[in-house]
Amino acid sequence: MRAAVHTAPNEPLRLENVEHADPADDEVLVEVTSCGACHSDLHVNKGELPFPTPAVLGHEVAGVVAGTGRAVSGLSPGDRVVTSFIMPCGRCAQCAAGNEEICLEFFAHNRAKGQLYDGRSRLSFPDGTPVWMYSMGGLAERVVTPATSVYRVPEGVELSDVAAVGCSTMTAYGALRHAADIRVGDKVAVIAAGGVGSALIQLARVFGASEIIAVDIGTEKLEAAVRLGATATVNSAEVTDPAEAIREHTGGRGVDVAFEALGSTTTFEVARDSVVEGGQVVVVGIAPPGSTGEVNLATIARRKLRVQGSYGAKPRRDMPVLLDLVARGLLRPQDTVSGHYSLDEVNEAFGALDRGEIRGRAVIDVARQSE
């Protein structure tokens, strides 16, 4: 099968012939229809997040079940499915405690080594050389992934519309529901209106936030944010103090929750300075290793501020909720997609993402041929 292979930092992805193994007892083989282009894939490709090579990136997969392991129930060949980028092992201490978004095996094996939980990749070159997997390695014609990451897509929902639900949308849901526990009437700011930021805006509207202030440096992204549900915008390239501009939109009060959705010192500082007393700063963006953000401990104590991280969500609990919202038309992930590319155009997609030209999400339609 064809796959886009990451061979070295800052090198273009190479389309190669890659073999896949049969699914193990608790795994599923999926014929990939579409795969989202995520910033974390870009971070890996640029060497900002360490990962072994050669590897297949891509972890926002929608497709059709092509086969299942003997122990898999509830899924059959022909089922239309979407995957979650977190593939919980279901057995470690964190999974047992209900914290499968920080599954110990996922981080120890997949994120550290590009393996599944038996210590092996499911991908290889024809000569047998292993090809490592970033999550399930979705920038390929087929993927093998644990059944814990595979969810049926409701009838009437286009697969290419929901490819990113298992990453950007699920990440936004985890930040809103589990980290911040947003309530009806809360005022929120979303700092960086990219893929995750766009999903945060959409879901904040669904959750009943009374004010949703989008902050970005791109005019087109801010215009798109308004269409997704933002009630106000701040162009941080055009104001001296973006945090003060956020406060002005709330009558000087500040927001109840500020979501930092990029992973940078600058955006963290805007989020930190824009919240009301007793408010929350939720860090969602994945920053390169070594990135730091300053916090005044005296200010945190006096203002009773909360700063917390949020990584993804709880797939087995939350993916069915998100797909139900999509089926009922309350959540429209397709509205965050600003570009479709073929697998042959994968480097064009990530180049546009790197240049900040993607509003929301780019989707690689793996089965589509380039024009």
C-alpha positions, 0 to 999 in steps of 0.5 A: 500500500502507499503511505507518506513516510517521515524520514528525517526532520524538515524533510518532505514526506516521501510516498513509499510502498509500505506493508501492514500486518494483519490485526491482532486479536484486539485490533482493527484494520481500516481502509483509510478514506480521509486523514486530517493534517494536525499541528502535532504531525507538523511538530514531529516532521519539523523535529520539534517533537522527538519521534523515531524514523522512518515513521508514518504520521497521521492520527485523524482517520476516517474510513471503512473497516476491512478486517477485525481481530478475533476478540473484537466485538461490535465492529464488522467489515464494511462499517464506516468508522472514525478513530481517536488519536488516543488508543487506550490500552484499557489495562494500565493504572490510569485507564483503570482510574478513568484517565485513559487520555493519559494512558501509560502504555500509550505514552510509553509505547506509541508516543515514545517509540511508535509501537503498539502495546506488544512492542511492535509496529504494524508497518514495515517496508517490503524488506521487513524494516520496521516503519514506526506509527504516530498513533495508527499512522493514518497517512496511508491507505490502510491502518491497523489500530486497537479496537479501543480507538475505533468508533462507528460513524452515524448514517448520513455523516460524510467520512471526510467531514469527521476525520478530525473528530478523534483529535481536534474535536475530541481535544477541545471537548476534553478541555471544555468538559473535563478540564474547565467544566464549562457552564451555561453563561460562562465567558471564554477566550480561545487564544489561537483559532486554528484546528483545535481553537476552531473546535473549541469555539464550536463546542463552547457555543454548544455548551452555552457560553455567553461570550466566546472571544477568539484571538489570532493574528490572521484576519481570515481565521478570525472571520471564520471564527465568527462563522463558527460561533465567536461573539467577538474577536481580537487580532493580536497583531493589531493591538498592543495588549491582547489580554486587555482587549479581551477584558474590554470585550467583557466590560473590564471583568475578564473571562471565566476560562481562557484556552491556550490552543497553540502551545507558545509562551506568547499565547500562554501569557495572553491567556494568563492575563485575560481571566477574571479572579477565580478564573481558569487558564487551560493549556491545550496547545502542544508546545515544543519541549523546553517551552516555558511560561511565567507565572507569578505565584503571589498573583495566583494565590491572591486571585485564586487562579487555576492553571491546568493542562488538558490532553485529548479526552476520554475516547470510550466515553466521549467519542460516542457523545461527539458523534451523536452531536454531529448526527443531530446537527449540533456540531458541524466539524466540516465547517472547520475544514478549509482545504482538501488534498490528495495523498500525492499532495500531502506535502502541500497540505503540511506546507500550507499548515506551516505557513498559517494558511489553513483555517481550521483543518486540512484533510487529506482524502487518501483515496482521491487522486491528485488532479 
